[in-house]
């Protein structure tokens, strides 16, 4: 399972200890919130392909 920051699209996201507060922190952009994108491996691979195409302007 991949957890992805909704702000910067990084998967460098951690939850608080034992998820007591339900809060997530992105270690790349310092996003803090209760919402992250959750994806399994095939969906994450497709997400990365789409992000790459979007960034190239395809």
Helices and strands as residue ranges (DSSP letters): E 2-4, E 13-15, G 17-19, E 24-26, E 32-33, E 37-39, H 41-56
